[in-house]
Amino acid sequence: MPVPQTIEQCKQVLEIKQVGSSYWQQLMHTGIPKQDARSIAVAIAKYDIAQCQPQDIQKQLISHYSAFVCRANLWRAGLLLNEAN
């Protein structure tokens, strides 16, 4: 995400960090390793708040840990779709 320039962008970044932290804890609780859980949590938080599609490496992690993501109630129907779709 680019450096925030406006108050609204700053608020969005803070919200992503707060939500991402909560998601990270949920993912860690299901058994996903710390770094992978962090990457997935950030991707899902950005998806939820800023409508940003995950990067390819994040999509691979989400796919690999899909059962854990579902168990944490963080699965989103469009997470693995390509941007062109």
Salt bridges, closest charged atoms under 4 A:
GLU8 OE2 - LYS11 NZ 3.73
ASP48 OD1 - ARG76 NE 2.93
